[in-house]
C-alpha cells in the first residue's frame, strides 16, 4: 500500500493533517521554483509541486474538489510571493488545480487506489501524467500568451516538459509501497550504488564542467532499477532531479551553456534528461516487479506440484525432452521408483538427463523405454517381483525439439488388494446387518406374547368395577402396554422391510378412496378430546390401483396419525386424493407447527425426533416415517415427500402411487 492509500484509509483528523502538510509543501516548493526560474522567464524550469499537489488530491476523499482548491490557493500564493503579476498568478493557479485533479482522476478511474506495482500500472501512470501535463500546457500557454505575450508553442512545450518530468519524478514516491520488492539486496551493494550515483551526478553537473556526459547517471539509475526496491529508485530519481536542476541553474553541467542562447533550450534539455531517466528507471523496475511476482507464482505452483507428486498414491514421472535425444527428469515419486526397482533416483537423471540411445536403457523396462525413445503416448504393463503395474505415457510437444513427458504408474496389485478388502468388508457388514435384523425380529417376537397377555388382562381390569385408584392404575397399564405393542409392531415391520425374510403378499386391485375414508375415520378417533377436523376430498370416479392393501393402509394411517398428532386443538387436517391414467396422488396437509427446513431430510432416519418444544412432548417412537418411506419405495414403487405448509405453517405430505393394472383387474369378468 502506497503513501496516498495509507493516508486515504486513515482517520479524518490524520488525513486532513497530512493533506494540509502536502499542500503547504507544494506551496513552498512552488515559491522556490518561481524564484529559481531563469531571469526574465515566464515559466519555471521545473515544477515538482505538481507531484505534491497530486499526492494531496489522491489522499482526499469524495470529489476531491476541496484538495484541488487547496492547490489553487497555494499556487497563487507562491506566484504572488515570487513577484508574478496577477494575470499569470490567477491563470497558473487555475491550471495547477485542474492539472492535479485530472491526474488523480485518470489514476483512480475504475480502480480502488492508484499504484505502481508493475508495467501495466506504470503505463496508466504515464497516461495520467501526460493528460495532466497537456491540460496545464493548454491553460498555461493561453495565460502566458494573453498576459505576458509569450509565444503559444514555446509556452505550451515548456509547461508540458517541466510538469510531465516533475510528475514522473516526484509522484511515484507517494504511490509506491515500501514492501514492493522481490529478492534480497545487501547493505554494501546499496551503499556502493548510492555513492556511484552521487559521484556520477556531481561529475556531470559540477559547476564549470561542460563535457557532453549528461547521461552517465543513467547507468547508476538502471543499476538501482534492476536491484533495489522501487521506492528507493523513486527516491534517487527525486534527488537526481533536484540536484540536476539546482546545479544547472547555478551554471554547472552540460545544459548550462545554453542559458545564454535562451532559457527554452536549457529547460527542454533538462526536462528531457529527467524524463529519460525516470521512464527508464520506472519501466525497468516495474518489469522487475512483474518478473518477481511471476517467479513467486511459478515457485508456489512448482512446490504444490512437487508435493502432489511426492504424496500421490500413483507413481508419477515428469520429464523434459530436450534436443529430441535426452530425457531430463523434473520430478519422480517413491511409488514410481518402487515400480522401477529403485530406492533413489540417480542424480544424473536431474542434471545431465537420460540419453535416448537405442542400445541404452531409459527407465529399465523394455516396452516403456521403447515408447519413450519414440516419444509416443501409450500404455504398458510392468512386472516387479509378484507385483504388477500399469504405466501410461503422455507426450506434450513444446516446440524447438522439446516436450513434456509424463508417466503415470498404477499399482494394479495394490488396487486389487484394496478392492478385495473392500468386498470382504462389505460382506462382513451385510452379515452383521442380517444378524442385527434377525436379533431384533427374534426379540420383538419374544416380547409380543407377554405384551399381548398384559393388554388382554388390562382390558379386563378396565371393564371391572374397581376403585378410583385401581381403575387409574389399570388404565395406565393398558395405555403403556398398547404403546409398547406399537413399538414392537414398528420394529417388526422395519425388520421385515430391511431384512432377508419378508411376508409374501399378492397385490390386489383396490379402490384407494375406500382406504382413505377408512383411515380418516380411524384418525378421528385417535384424539377425540382435541376436536381435530379432518376434511376429505375424493374424486367421483374410482381410483383403482393394484397394490398390497395392508401396505397402503399402514402408509395412509401413519401419515394421518402424524397430521392429527401435531395439529393444535380444534385444528384442521385436509386430505385430498387425485388420480390420472398412470398414478394416484394423496396430499395430507395439517396446520401444526411444521418441520424446520434443516431437519426435513433427517425425519426419514430411524428413531429421529424433531428437536423443538412443539414436537418433543408428542408421543411416538421415530419409526413411523422410516416405515412409510420403506413401504412406499420398496413395496409400492411410489414416492413420498414432506414439504413446508402454506404460509410456513404446518406440513404437507405428498404420496404418489402407480396404479398398475388395477382398473383392468376390477373390470374383468
Buried (B, 14 or more C-beta within 10 A) or exposed (E): BBBBBBBBEBEEEEBBEBBEEBBBBBBBBBBBBBEBBBEEBBBBBBBBBBBBBBBBBBBBEEEBEEBBEBBBEBBBBBBBBBEBEEEBBBBBBBBBBBBBBBBBBBBBEEEEBBBBBBBEBBEBBBEBBBBBBBBBBBBBBBBBBEBBEBEBEBBBBBBBBBBBBBBBBBBBBBBBBEEBBBEEBEEEEBEEBBEBBBEBBBBBBEEEBEEEBBBBBBEBBBBBBEBBBBBBBBBBBBBBBBBBBBBBBEEBBBBBEBBEEEBBBBBBBBBBBBBBBBBBBBBBBBBBBBEBBEEEEEEEEEEEBBEEBEEBEBBBBBBBBBEEEBBBBBBBBBBBBBBBEBEEBEEEBBEEBBEBEEEEEBBEBEEBBBBBBEBEEBEBEBEBEEEBBBBBBEBEEEEEEEBBBBBBBBBBBBBEEEEEEEEEEEEEEEEEEBEEBBEBBEBBEEBBEEBEEBBEBBBEBBEEEBEEEEBEBBBEBBEEBBBBBBBBBBBBBBBBBBBEEEEEEEBEBBBBBEBBBEBBEBBBEEBEEEEBEBEBEBEEEBBBBBBBBEBBBBBBBBBBBBBBBBBBEEBBBBBBBEBEEEBBBBBBBBBBBBBEEEBBEEBBEBEBBBEEEEBEEEEBBBBBBBBBBBBBEEBBEBBBEBBBBEEEEBBBBBBBBBBBEBBEBBEEE
